[in-house]
Amino acid sequence: MKNLNDCPKTIKKTARYILQDADLEKLEQIEDILNKCINQRKAKLIKQSEKNG
């Protein structure tokens, strides 16, 4: 994805919330949640690619 306009609406809303309204505590919570989700997805994709290739 080249820019925010190519992202799903939920990502746009999350980015807008982060940029405009989130305080430090909320930013840290969001960061933890997103990092955990991204890492889980990466691990799943790596596992699938190793299985297939």
Residue pairs with C-beta under 8 A, 6 or more apart in sequence:
1 7
4 11
4 12
4 15
5 12
7 15
14 30
18 27
18 30
22 30
